[in-house]
Amino acid sequence: MTQSAPEFKVLQSIAFLAVVLQSSLLYTMNQGNVLLEQSLIMGMLFNLAKFSAPAFIFIVGFHLIRHYTKQLVYKEYISEKAIHLIIPYFFWSILYLLTTNDLITLQSGIKSLLLGTAAPHLWYVIMMFQIHLLFPLLCTLFYWFQKRTENKKDIYKYMTFFACLYFLLMWFSSHYIFNGEKLTSSTILHYTDRSFLFYSFYFVMGGIAAVALKTWRLFVIKHIPLITILFFILFLFINYELFSFYGANSIHLTVSTYLKPSMFLYIVCEIIILYVLSIMIVQRRGFLYKTLRFIGNYTYGAYLAHLFFLQLCTKLLSLFTLQENTILYALLLFVLTAIISISTMVICSTIPFHTWITGPSPTTKMKWTKVVLRKNHKKLFKPYI
């Protein structure tokens, strides 16, 4: 499995940008005073960007299964992931807790760190780390099934069976746990939205892409017309669900939960479409590909930090009279937040121990400073040379 797959880096960057767009739209909608037609458009944009977290899980599944070796030492693996993932998570979580307007006690602070509630988007880290904790078991199960699949039909059969089980799980979640409103008083069930089990299908989908990359590419490209048609039908349906839940005059974006059957089918279609789009971007090797590949190096730290910078950007935009046009305001907030988040991670990557802030990212060498110093050195000492 040495075949290169640069499209996953592109998809990762697109997923990060979708996260920032969701946060920008959610913040803008929560401010109120949004015109009906603008709230409808923002609701549709929010649903378009809803694929982000499942796409990240799909990518994680691909990379973990693809690079798995039986020589892996579990203790060393978990230690490495804790340094790269948990330390930056703690750093940004504590920063969010220190900058919140709510009263934080030691007990509530520890609870926030353990449950990923210091900021709305941090649940993903708690869920993702479960994947790493279960990684050897997941790989063992995955390769156990792989040995029992002799051809493509077997893969489709097992995948269809698992998809049906997952569909039933989503049905259970949307009918008995959360559908836009809490449907249970069970504290444990309230936190199923950060349980790996409830996102396991996307991991399996990524694993299948890893062990049969060529077959996976051929499959998605062959079926992209049908998947695109299904995507548009499901897009209309989930928007209908969003707008009809409380009525078009009272749109709550939290109704668009990941954990319901319609959203599951919709997101699978959208991930496949964006995967094919990522392949096309890679094939062109243009400016867009280079930009997304660059962003992909810093997505984890930027993901953790983006809500902090979003709050700063709202203060900057408050100096201008933009809030009357809420769509323009949300899009400007999205662009500024994305640029500042990535730029900050690039700058932080120049300092020692930057992975404690940025997570896994390349160390940036400030070559331009060396050039300037060299030129100044020559000018200064030229008379003496």
LUMKOLTI-820139 format. One line per field, with one value per residue (C-alpha): residue in three letters; residue number from 1; x, y, z. Coordinates in Angstrom, 3 decimals, always signed. Example, Ala and Ser with C-alpha at 12.3 -4.5 7.8 and 13.67 -1.06 7.14 Angstrom:
2
rest <- ALA	SER
nr <- 1	2
u <- +12.300	+13.670
v <- -4.500	-1.060
w <- +7.800	+7.140
//
This chain:
385
rest <- MET	THR	GLN	SER	ALA	PRO	GLU	PHE	LYS	VAL	LEU	GLN	SER	ILE	ALA	PHE	LEU	ALA	VAL	VAL	LEU	GLN	SER	SER	LEU	LEU	TYR	THR	MET	ASN	GLN	GLY	ASN	VAL	LEU	LEU	GLU	GLN	SER	LEU	ILE	MET	GLY	MET	LEU	PHE	ASN	LEU	ALA	LYS	PHE	SER	ALA	PRO	ALA	PHE	ILE	PHE	ILE	VAL	GLY	PHE	HIS	LEU	ILE	ARG	HIS	TYR	THR	LYS	GLN	LEU	VAL	TYR	LYS	GLU	TYR	ILE	SER	GLU	LYS	ALA	ILE	HIS	LEU	ILE	ILE	PRO	TYR	PHE	PHE	TRP	SER	ILE	LEU	TYR	LEU	LEU	THR	THR	ASN	ASP	LEU	ILE	THR	LEU	GLN	SER	GLY	ILE	LYS	SER	LEU	LEU	LEU	GLY	THR	ALA	ALA	PRO	HIS	LEU	TRP	TYR	VAL	ILE	MET	MET	PHE	GLN	ILE	HIS	LEU	LEU	PHE	PRO	LEU	LEU	CYS	THR	LEU	PHE	TYR	TRP	PHE	GLN	LYS	ARG	THR	GLU	ASN	LYS	LYS	ASP	ILE	TYR	LYS	TYR	MET	THR	PHE	PHE	ALA	CYS	LEU	TYR	PHE	LEU	LEU	MET	TRP	PHE	SER	SER	HIS	TYR	ILE	PHE	ASN	GLY	GLU	LYS	LEU	THR	SER	SER	THR	ILE	LEU	HIS	TYR	THR	ASP	ARG	SER	PHE	LEU	PHE	TYR	SER	PHE	TYR	PHE	VAL	MET	GLY	GLY	ILE	ALA	ALA	VAL	ALA	LEU	LYS	THR	TRP	ARG	LEU	PHE	VAL	ILE	LYS	HIS	ILE	PRO	LEU	ILE	THR	ILE	LEU	PHE	PHE	ILE	LEU	PHE	LEU	PHE	ILE	ASN	TYR	GLU	LEU	PHE	SER	PHE	TYR	GLY	ALA	ASN	SER	ILE	HIS	LEU	THR	VAL	SER	THR	TYR	LEU	LYS	PRO	SER	MET	PHE	LEU	TYR	ILE	VAL	CYS	GLU	ILE	ILE	ILE	LEU	TYR	VAL	LEU	SER	ILE	MET	ILE	VAL	GLN	ARG	ARG	GLY	PHE	LEU	TYR	LYS	THR	LEU	ARG	PHE	ILE	GLY	ASN	TYR	THR	TYR	GLY	ALA	TYR	LEU	ALA	HIS	LEU	PHE	PHE	LEU	GLN	LEU	CYS	THR	LYS	LEU	LEU	SER	LEU	PHE	THR	LEU	GLN	GLU	ASN	THR	ILE	LEU	TYR	ALA	LEU	LEU	LEU	PHE	VAL	LEU	THR	ALA	ILE	ILE	SER	ILE	SER	THR	MET	VAL	ILE	CYS	SER	THR	ILE	PRO	PHE	HIS	THR	TRP	ILE	THR	GLY	PRO	SER	PRO	THR	THR	LYS	MET	LYS	TRP	THR	LYS	VAL	VAL	LEU	ARG	LYS	ASN	HIS	LYS	LYS	LEU	PHE	LYS	PRO	TYR	ILE
nr <- 1	2	3	4	5	6	7	8	9	10	11	12	13	14	15	16	17	18	19	20	21	22	23	24	25	26	27	28	29	30	31	32	33	34	35	36	37	38	39	40	41	42	43	44	45	46	47	48	49	50	51	52	53	54	55	56	57	58	59	60	61	62	63	64	65	66	67	68	69	70	71	72	73	74	75	76	77	78	79	80	81	82	83	84	85	86	87	88	89	90	91	92	93	94	95	96	97	98	99	100	101	102	103	104	105	106	107	108	109	110	111	112	113	114	115	116	117	118	119	120	121	122	123	124	125	126	127	128	129	130	131	132	133	134	135	136	137	138	139	140	141	142	143	144	145	146	147	148	149	150	151	152	153	154	155	156	157	158	159	160	161	162	163	164	165	166	167	168	169	170	171	172	173	174	175	176	177	178	179	180	181	182	183	184	185	186	187	188	189	190	191	192	193	194	195	196	197	198	199	200	201	202	203	204	205	206	207	208	209	210	211	212	213	214	215	216	217	218	219	220	221	222	223	224	225	226	227	228	229	230	231	232	233	234	235	236	237	238	239	240	241	242	243	244	245	246	247	248	249	250	251	252	253	254	255	256	257	258	259	260	261	262	263	264	265	266	267	268	269	270	271	272	273	274	275	276	277	278	279	280	281	282	283	284	285	286	287	288	289	290	291	292	293	294	295	296	297	298	299	300	301	302	303	304	305	306	307	308	309	310	311	312	313	314	315	316	317	318	319	320	321	322	323	324	325	326	327	328	329	330	331	332	333	334	335	336	337	338	339	340	341	342	343	344	345	346	347	348	349	350	351	352	353	354	355	356	357	358	359	360	361	362	363	364	365	366	367	368	369	370	371	372	373	374	375	376	377	378	379	380	381	382	383	384	385
u <- +0.000	+2.553	+0.359	+0.225	-3.117	-2.713	-6.462	-6.906	-4.787	-6.972	-10.161	-8.773	-8.285	-11.775	-13.190	-11.331	-12.705	-16.176	-15.752	-14.864	-17.830	-20.184	-18.881	-19.241	-22.809	-23.761	-22.366	-24.141	-27.477	-27.232	-26.986	-30.617	-32.249	-31.708	-34.142	-36.154	-34.628	-31.113	-31.704	-32.905	-29.738	-27.543	-29.328	-28.599	-24.951	-24.703	-26.000	-23.568	-20.704	-22.075	-19.813	-16.710	-16.401	-17.373	-14.890	-12.139	-13.055	-13.026	-9.515	-8.307	-9.644	-7.778	-4.440	-4.575	-5.475	-3.080	-0.047	-0.835	+1.970	+1.896	+5.142	+3.288	+4.016	+0.744	+2.290	+4.603	+1.776	-0.569	+2.240	+2.938	-0.742	-1.148	+1.707	+0.500	-3.243	-4.072	-1.492	-2.639	-6.228	-5.540	-3.755	-6.651	-9.328	-7.760	-7.519	-11.235	-12.081	-9.998	-11.634	-15.251	-17.756	-19.095	-17.967	-15.581	-14.797	-12.045	-14.622	-16.433	-13.107	-11.929	-15.317	-15.016	-11.556	-12.716	-15.930	-14.725	-17.206	-14.788	-15.827	-18.558	-16.157	-13.848	-16.113	-14.404	-11.024	-12.578	-14.249	-11.136	-8.855	-11.169	-10.202	-6.525	-7.185	-9.073	-6.762	-5.145	-8.547	-10.094	-7.274	-7.490	-11.222	-10.735	-8.126	-10.135	-12.994	-10.579	-9.305	-12.877	-13.608	-12.489	-13.861	-15.611	-19.038	-18.021	-16.825	-20.117	-22.071	-20.287	-20.369	-24.106	-24.742	-22.738	-24.450	-27.848	-26.771	-25.437	-28.647	-30.624	-28.286	-28.952	-32.687	-32.461	-30.468	-32.892	-35.959	-34.751	-31.729	-31.687	-33.466	-33.025	-34.390	-33.292	-35.459	-33.975	-33.091	-30.134	-26.879	-24.810	-26.907	-26.552	-22.866	-23.299	-22.577	-18.899	-18.815	-16.764	-19.481	-21.872	-19.376	-17.869	-19.226	-17.047	-13.954	-14.811	-15.360	-11.882	-10.406	-11.903	-10.408	-7.034	-6.879	-8.347	-7.443	-7.494	-10.822	-12.240	-11.266	-12.791	-15.977	-16.608	-15.762	-18.022	-20.986	-20.554	-23.558	-25.942	-24.409	-24.757	-28.473	-28.969	-27.026	-29.340	-32.459	-31.126	-29.976	-33.543	-34.852	-32.494	-33.202	-36.906	-36.248	-34.321	-36.881	-39.972	-38.806	-39.650	-40.982	-39.182	-39.483	-37.527	-34.573	-32.244	-29.119	-28.700	-31.584	-29.081	-27.552	-25.119	-26.936	-30.019	-30.579	-31.145	-27.987	-25.978	-26.974	-26.503	-23.007	-21.819	-22.886	-21.241	-17.948	-17.788	-18.535	-15.893	-13.440	-13.862	-13.546	-10.304	-8.959	-9.738	-7.975	-4.902	-4.832	-4.784	-1.867	-2.790	-2.799	-5.853	-4.123	-0.979	-3.018	-5.112	-2.043	-0.374	-3.460	-3.584	-0.311	-1.859	-5.504	-5.456	-4.082	-6.175	-9.254	-8.633	-7.899	-10.382	-13.201	-10.829	-9.852	-13.468	-14.339	-11.528	-12.699	-16.238	-14.804	-12.921	-15.997	-18.105	-16.217	-17.998	-21.719	-21.860	-24.292	-27.343	-26.235	-25.825	-24.682	-21.868	-20.966	-20.826	-18.691	-16.251	-16.066	-15.323	-12.538	-10.857	-11.048	-9.631	-6.739	-5.822	-6.104	-3.809	-1.392	-1.091	-0.295	+2.370	+3.968	+3.748	+5.428	+8.671	+9.080	+10.446	+7.884	+5.318	+3.466	+2.152	+0.165	-0.234	-0.416	+1.306	+2.583	+5.836	+8.450	+8.511	+11.953	+11.896	+14.177	+13.392	+15.012	+18.201	+18.241	+17.743	+20.464	+22.862	+22.259	+22.722	+25.872	+27.362	+26.470	+27.958	+31.227	+31.691	+34.248	+36.380	+36.249
v <- +0.000	+2.530	+4.270	+8.025	+9.578	+13.389	+13.867	+13.113	+16.125	+18.294	+16.850	+17.498	+21.189	+21.471	+19.858	+22.359	+25.293	+23.780	+23.731	+27.428	+28.203	+26.322	+28.225	+31.556	+30.806	+29.513	+32.606	+34.941	+33.135	+33.192	+36.998	+37.170	+39.845	+37.750	+38.273	+35.222	+34.908	+35.305	+32.709	+30.239	+30.743	+30.459	+27.266	+25.732	+26.837	+25.290	+21.971	+22.130	+22.430	+19.729	+16.997	+18.289	+16.053	+12.794	+13.694	+14.043	+10.603	+9.160	+10.588	+9.311	+5.843	+5.910	+6.941	+4.642	+1.499	+2.392	+2.846	+0.109	-2.382	-5.416	-4.179	-1.233	-0.828	+0.263	+2.180	+4.188	+4.811	+6.206	+8.338	+9.852	+10.577	+12.089	+14.522	+15.424	+15.555	+15.840	+18.442	+20.969	+20.106	+20.916	+24.133	+25.496	+24.124	+25.910	+29.090	+28.834	+28.259	+31.258	+33.559	+32.498	+34.735	+31.787	+31.028	+28.058	+25.949	+23.334	+20.550	+22.040	+22.788	+19.182	+17.977	+20.282	+18.913	+15.300	+15.773	+18.320	+21.008	+23.925	+25.025	+23.700	+22.084	+20.264	+17.203	+15.934	+15.531	+13.395	+11.224	+10.980	+9.956	+7.003	+5.804	+5.864	+4.078	+1.339	+1.369	-2.110	-3.713	-1.867	-2.927	-6.537	-6.606	-4.836	-7.288	-10.227	-9.186	-8.468	-12.070	-13.268	-11.148	-12.865	-10.390	-7.044	-8.603	-9.723	-6.198	-4.705	-7.329	-6.608	-2.864	-2.936	-5.007	-2.598	+0.413	-1.076	-1.576	+1.970	+3.294	+1.613	+3.184	+6.609	+5.897	+4.992	+8.148	+10.456	+8.865	+8.286	+10.533	+13.788	+15.075	+18.802	+18.477	+16.129	+13.016	+11.302	+12.204	+9.792	+11.698	+8.992	+9.060	+12.846	+12.319	+9.767	+12.612	+12.211	+8.417	+6.700	+4.069	+6.735	+7.765	+4.343	+4.014	+6.858	+5.213	+1.919	+3.739	+5.287	+1.883	+0.332	+3.143	+2.386	-1.346	-1.071	+2.437	+1.741	-0.104	+2.649	+5.356	+3.446	+2.803	+6.435	+7.805	+5.238	+5.967	+9.735	+10.612	+8.496	+9.727	+13.344	+12.864	+11.264	+14.108	+16.796	+14.854	+14.402	+18.030	+19.164	+16.731	+17.728	+21.395	+20.614	+18.948	+22.002	+24.588	+22.655	+21.582	+24.884	+26.632	+28.808	+31.847	+30.121	+28.218	+26.478	+25.054	+22.470	+20.570	+19.510	+16.802	+14.223	+11.426	+10.826	+8.564	+11.299	+13.165	+9.927	+9.187	+12.827	+13.073	+9.827	+11.192	+14.551	+13.006	+10.912	+13.943	+16.030	+13.142	+13.075	+16.876	+16.529	+14.093	+16.639	+19.398	+17.173	+16.307	+19.985	+20.741	+24.421	+27.215	+25.797	+22.450	+24.087	+26.286	+23.413	+21.196	+23.964	+24.447	+20.686	+20.837	+22.982	+21.912	+20.288	+23.286	+25.678	+23.568	+23.804	+27.534	+28.803	+29.610	+31.735	+33.752	+33.883	+35.722	+38.206	+38.695	+39.502	+42.392	+43.601	+43.409	+45.197	+48.361	+48.257	+48.374	+44.921	+43.080	+44.282	+42.000	+38.844	+36.627	+39.027	+39.314	+35.517	+35.058	+37.799	+36.260	+32.900	+34.253	+36.272	+33.428	+30.870	+33.124	+34.161	+30.595	+29.122	+32.073	+31.751	+28.041	+28.787	+31.408	+29.143	+26.329	+28.355	+28.130	+25.199	+22.682	+24.158	+20.829	+21.553	+24.384	+23.393	+19.635	+17.584	+20.119	+20.738	+22.990	+26.191	+27.598	+31.346	+31.437	+35.050	+36.160	+34.376	+36.128	+39.562	+38.925	+37.714	+40.821	+43.153	+41.267	+41.786	+45.491	+46.021	+44.213	+44.887	+47.715	+45.312	+42.359
w <- +0.000	-1.142	-3.685	-3.146	-2.218	-2.222	-2.623	+1.079	+2.022	-0.238	+1.263	+4.750	+3.941	+2.456	+5.622	+7.812	+5.800	+6.164	+9.960	+9.985	+7.723	+10.067	+13.092	+11.273	+10.209	+13.652	+15.380	+12.946	+13.293	+17.094	+17.048	+15.923	+13.740	+10.604	+7.739	+6.684	+3.202	+4.604	+7.328	+4.674	+2.625	+5.717	+6.729	+3.328	+3.500	+6.958	+5.645	+2.724	+5.212	+7.520	+6.125	+7.930	+11.033	+9.234	+6.478	+9.090	+10.480	+6.947	+6.448	+9.845	+8.988	+5.682	+7.176	+10.208	+8.258	+5.441	+7.690	+10.198	+10.897	+13.194	+14.752	+16.294	+20.022	+21.638	+24.559	+22.284	+19.833	+22.510	+23.991	+20.579	+19.935	+23.400	+22.718	+19.231	+19.924	+23.628	+24.717	+22.041	+22.962	+26.634	+25.662	+23.615	+25.964	+28.937	+26.859	+26.023	+29.692	+30.764	+28.211	+28.766	+30.519	+32.517	+36.054	+35.910	+38.982	+39.196	+38.965	+35.969	+34.271	+34.588	+33.336	+30.313	+29.515	+29.754	+27.760	+25.204	+26.237	+26.705	+23.203	+20.873	+18.393	+20.830	+21.118	+17.967	+19.715	+22.466	+19.858	+17.673	+20.547	+21.172	+17.685	+18.627	+21.928	+20.067	+17.042	+17.427	+18.030	+15.080	+12.766	+13.939	+13.229	+9.913	+8.630	+9.990	+7.720	+4.858	+4.895	+4.528	+1.460	-1.715	-4.256	-4.690	-4.159	-0.680	+0.149	-1.087	+0.885	+4.179	+3.583	+2.854	+5.982	+8.152	+6.524	+7.431	+11.055	+11.186	+9.619	+12.429	+14.992	+13.473	+13.543	+17.229	+17.976	+16.174	+17.809	+21.363	+22.062	+20.068	+16.976	+17.536	+21.046	+23.838	+23.863	+26.918	+30.483	+30.510	+31.111	+29.410	+26.228	+26.031	+25.216	+22.436	+20.011	+20.956	+20.975	+18.262	+17.772	+16.485	+13.752	+13.053	+9.516	+8.221	+9.742	+8.038	+4.750	+5.063	+5.916	+2.779	+0.707	+2.337	+1.621	-1.890	-3.035	-6.772	-6.555	-4.328	-6.831	-9.737	-7.754	-6.754	-10.211	-11.908	-9.638	-9.267	-11.542	-9.421	-6.158	-7.312	-8.034	-4.605	-3.017	-4.423	-3.405	+0.130	+0.253	-0.403	+2.208	+5.054	+4.342	+4.549	+7.932	+9.124	+7.998	+9.099	+12.582	+14.295	+11.196	+8.641	+10.922	+13.693	+12.238	+14.708	+13.083	+15.861	+14.247	+11.564	+13.740	+12.353	+14.136	+12.013	+8.967	+6.394	+7.411	+7.333	+3.723	+2.726	+4.230	+2.618	-0.775	-0.103	+1.049	-2.130	-4.328	-2.558	-2.795	-6.582	-6.640	-4.648	-7.255	-9.991	-8.025	-7.600	-11.306	-12.294	-9.918	-10.007	-7.450	-5.678	-5.157	-3.788	-1.446	-0.098	+0.271	+2.299	+4.507	+5.069	+7.014	+9.754	+9.959	+13.405	+15.290	+13.206	+13.949	+17.701	+17.582	+15.008	+17.462	+19.545	+16.478	+15.309	+18.526	+17.874	+14.287	+15.456	+17.485	+14.427	+12.191	+14.819	+13.845	+10.483	+9.682	+8.119	+10.353	+8.415	+5.563	+7.634	+4.747	+3.824	+7.511	+7.937	+4.809	+5.835	+9.297	+7.674	+5.438	+8.200	+10.722	+8.284	+7.239	+10.791	+12.141	+9.484	+9.626	+13.398	+13.108	+10.484	+12.749	+15.808	+13.870	+13.865	+17.652	+19.712	+20.992	+18.602	+18.421	+21.933	+20.327	+16.684	+16.938	+14.221	+11.689	+9.802	+11.365	+9.319	+8.602	+8.145	+5.105	+4.382	+7.645	+6.696	+3.315	+4.913	+7.496	+4.809	+2.687	+5.657	+6.639	+3.174	+3.144	+6.588	+6.018	+2.273	+2.842	+4.866	+2.481
//
